[in-house]
């Protein structure tokens, strides 16, 4: 159970310490860009949803079988390797684990492996029809880029370039600060927030809920001192069932990652983003966006904004969800959905 909890929240993104700010900015942008029809997907029905994992889902050995069996998948790894300047498939299949787990390598590795899973599904009986039937897509943090690629909003090649730059920028921001993350199991969101507040008050350092993953399963993120205090207080003072320090480079998607925003914004300016063919749900505000300018801006916000995965899943179920596909390494997202709705139908396409 400990390994499962740690694995689940290794994919966690983190939140800014003032979560209302990015949402307010998003609403302002949507108003500003209203003339460009950012509400084309309003009222969408998420009948068949394609979901893509985030950082932490990587495992040594991923991609080997799909690349050996599916020529289209092998071609993706080859294209990515030319862009990245190293043999991505070799790093995925052979590791070493310590290298694959780095932010710089894992982000493009998961992106490419998840797109390879799409090709695995496409090659299977009825797979092309299942892909055509997709009515929405989403991805956990990094996985949002995969969802946008699947939905045709960005090209595969640009997806590799963006995730490469994103991983490098987030690694640099992590190296520049003493920060980290921890998962808190067994508390509701309100109590988890109070735990973070108590740790911040005790240390004078920032820490806050990092990822609203699913009921009773949240991540906090902040300075190392404050995260350690969260670990210290979680079980004895707040009656958490479990508190697990996460093996991540830093406080991802918090204000500690602010130095990464400029570099990410720069690479996003250099690529073309078009209206997705199906709704892609944003981690920042749990809404789909159709205006490419808004999509780009929200992707830069995502680096420091809270991940609203629990809201995304809950609203999908309420609005007509019938079945989902999780494509890529691991089964984390299927497990999360089952925590929210035990009857949810999820098909895993692993690599």
Residue pairs with C-beta under 8 A, 6 or more apart in sequence:
1 242
2 242
2 244
4 335
5 183
5 185
5 217
5 242
5 244
6 183
6 244
6 246
6 247
7 56
7 330
7 332
8 183
8 213
8 217
8 332
8 335
8 336
9 56
9 181
9 183
9 211
9 213
9 217
9 219
9 244
9 246
10 55
10 56
10 57
10 246
10 247
10 248
11 53
11 54
11 55
11 56
11 57
11 140
11 141
11 332
12 54
12 56
12 140
12 141
12 181
12 183
12 210
12 211
12 213
12 219
12 221
12 246
12 252
12 307
13 54
13 140
13 141
13 142
13 210
13 211
13 252
13 253
13 283
13 302
13 306
13 307
14 181
14 210
14 211
14 219
14 221
14 251
14 252
14 253
14 254
14 257
14 306
14 307
15 208
15 209
15 210
15 211
15 221
15 253
15 254
15 304
15 305
15 306
15 307
16 22
16 208
16 253
16 254
16 255
16 304
16 305
16 306
17 206
17 207
17 208
17 222
17 254
17 255
19 208
19 305
19 306
22 284
22 285
22 301
22 304
22 305
22 306
23 284
23 285
23 305
25 301
26 282
26 284
26 285
26 294
26 297
26 298
26 301
29 293
29 294
29 297
29 298
30 38
30 39
30 289
30 291
30 294
33 291
33 293
33 294
36 291
36 293
36 294
37 290
37 291
38 289
38 290
38 291
38 294
39 290
40 275
40 290
41 279
41 288
41 289
41 290
44 135
44 136
44 279
44 288
44 319
45 135
45 319
45 320
46 135
46 136
46 279
46 316
46 319
46 320
46 321
47 135
47 136
47 320
47 321
47 322
47 323
48 130
48 133
48 134
48 135
48 136
48 322
48 323
48 324
48 325
49 134
49 135
49 136
49 137
49 138
49 316
49 321
49 323
49 324
49 325
50 131
50 134
50 136
50 137
50 138
50 147
50 150
50 324
50 325
50 327
51 137
51 138
51 139
51 140
51 143
51 147
51 324
51 325
51 326
51 327
51 333
51 337
51 346
52 114
52 137
52 138
52 139
52 140
52 143
52 144
52 146
52 147
52 150
52 326
52 327
52 328
52 333
53 110
53 114
53 139
53 140
53 142
53 143
53 326
53 328
53 329
53 330
53 332
53 333
54 110
54 139
54 140
54 141
54 142
54 143
55 103
55 106
55 107
55 110
55 141
55 142
55 248
55 252
56 106
56 248
56 332
57 110
57 328
57 329
57 330
57 332
58 92
58 100
58 101
58 106
58 109
58 110
58 113
58 329
59 329
59 330
60 92
60 93
60 94
60 95
60 96
60 97
60 100
61 92
61 93
62 92
62 93
62 109
62 113
62 329
62 351
63 73
63 77
63 89
63 92
63 93
63 109
63 112
63 113
63 116
63 351
64 89
64 92
64 93
65 351
66 73
66 113
66 116
66 117
66 119
66 120
66 351
67 73
67 74
67 77
67 89
67 93
67 116
68 74
69 120
70 116
70 119
70 120
70 123
72 119
72 122
72 123
73 116
73 119
73 120
73 351
74 89
76 112
76 115
76 116
76 119
76 156
77 88
77 89
77 92
77 112
77 116
78 89
79 156
79 157
79 160
80 88
80 108
80 112
80 160
81 87
81 88
81 89
83 157
83 160
83 161
83 164
84 108
84 160
84 164
88 108
88 109
88 112
91 99
91 100
91 105
91 109
92 100
92 109
92 112
92 113
99 105
100 106
100 109
101 247
102 167
102 171
102 249
103 167
103 170
103 171
103 174
103 248
103 249
104 164
104 167
104 168
104 171
105 167
106 167
107 142
107 163
107 164
107 166
107 167
107 170
108 160
108 163
108 164
108 167
110 142
110 143
110 146
110 328
110 329
111 142
111 145
111 146
111 149
111 159
111 160
111 163
112 160
113 328
113 329
113 351
114 139
114 143
114 146
114 327
114 328
114 329
114 351
115 146
115 149
115 150
115 156
115 159
116 351
117 327
117 328
117 349
117 350
117 351
118 131
118 150
118 327
118 349
120 127
120 349
120 351
121 127
121 130
121 131
121 325
121 327
121 349
122 128
122 131
130 325
134 150
134 278
134 325
135 278
135 279
136 278
136 279
136 280
136 281
136 288
136 316
137 147
137 148
137 150
137 151
137 276
137 278
137 279
137 280
137 281
138 144
138 147
138 280
138 281
138 312
139 145
139 146
139 147
139 283
140 283
140 307
140 309
140 332
140 333
141 252
141 253
141 283
141 302
141 307
142 163
142 166
143 328
144 280
144 282
144 283
144 299
144 302
145 154
145 159
145 162
145 163
145 166
145 299
146 159
146 327
146 328
147 280
147 281
148 154
148 159
148 273
148 276
148 280
148 295
149 155
149 156
149 159
150 327
151 276
151 277
151 278
151 279
151 280
152 274
152 276
152 277
153 273
153 274
153 275
153 276
153 280
153 292
153 295
154 162
154 271
154 272
154 273
154 274
155 271
155 272
158 271
158 272
161 267
161 270
161 271
162 264
162 267
162 268
162 271
165 263
165 264
165 266
165 267
166 260
166 264
166 267
166 303
168 263
169 259
169 260
169 263
169 264
169 303
170 249
170 250
170 252
170 257
170 260
170 303
171 249
172 259
172 260
173 250
173 256
173 257
173 258
173 259
173 260
174 248
174 249
174 250
174 251
174 252
174 256
174 257
175 249
175 250
176 259
177 223
177 250
177 251
177 256
178 223
178 224
178 225
179 221
179 222
179 223
179 224
179 227
179 250
179 251
179 254
179 256
180 221
180 222
180 223
180 224
180 227
180 245
180 246
180 248
180 250
180 251
181 210
181 219
181 220
181 221
181 227
181 245
181 246
181 248
181 250
181 251
181 252
182 219
182 220
182 221
182 227
182 230
182 231
182 234
182 243
182 244
182 245
182 246
183 217
183 218
183 219
183 220
183 242
183 243
183 244
183 246
184 192
184 195
184 217
184 218
184 219
184 220
184 230
184 234
184 240
184 242
184 243
185 216
185 217
185 240
185 241
185 242
185 243
185 244
186 216
186 239
186 240
186 241
186 242
187 195
187 216
187 218
187 234
187 238
187 239
187 240
187 241
188 215
188 216
189 209
189 212
189 215
189 218
189 310
191 238
192 209
192 218
192 220
192 240
193 208
193 209
194 238
195 220
195 230
195 233
195 234
195 237
195 238
195 240
196 207
196 208
196 209
196 220
196 222
196 226
196 230
198 229
198 233
198 237
198 238
199 207
199 220
199 222
199 226
199 227
199 229
199 230
199 232
199 233
200 206
200 207
200 208
200 222
200 226
202 229
202 233
203 223
203 225
203 226
203 229
205 222
205 223
205 225
205 226
206 222
206 223
206 226
206 254
206 255
207 220
207 221
207 222
207 223
207 226
207 227
207 229
207 230
208 220
208 221
208 222
208 254
209 218
209 219
209 220
209 221
209 306
210 218
210 219
210 220
210 221
210 251
210 252
210 253
210 254
210 306
210 307
211 218
211 219
211 221
211 306
211 307
211 309
212 218
212 306
212 307
212 308
212 309
212 310
212 311
213 219
213 307
213 309
213 310
213 336
214 309
214 310
214 313
214 336
214 339
214 340
215 310
215 339
215 340
216 241
216 339
217 336
217 339
219 246
220 227
220 230
221 227
221 251
221 252
221 253
221 254
221 256
222 230
222 251
222 254
222 256
223 251
223 256
227 245
227 251
230 243
231 243
231 245
234 240
234 243
235 241
235 242
235 243
250 256
250 257
251 257
253 302
253 303
253 304
253 305
253 306
253 307
254 304
255 304
257 303
257 304
258 303
258 304
260 303
261 300
261 303
261 304
264 299
264 300
264 303
265 296
265 300
268 296
268 299
268 300
269 296
272 292
273 292
273 295
273 296
274 292
275 290
275 291
275 292
276 288
276 290
276 295
279 288
280 288
280 289
280 295
281 287
281 288
281 312
281 316
282 288
282 289
282 298
282 302
283 302
283 305
283 307
283 308
283 309
283 312
284 298
284 301
284 302
284 305
284 306
284 308
285 298
285 308
286 308
286 311
286 312
286 315
289 295
289 298
309 336
310 340
313 336
313 337
313 340
313 341
314 340
317 340
317 341
317 344
321 344
322 345
323 345
323 346
323 347
324 333
324 334
324 337
324 344
324 345
324 346
324 347
325 346
325 347
325 348
325 349
326 332
326 333
326 334
326 346
326 347
326 348
326 349
327 349
328 349
328 350
328 351
329 350
329 351
330 350
331 348
331 350
333 346
334 346
334 348
337 344
337 346
338 344
338 346
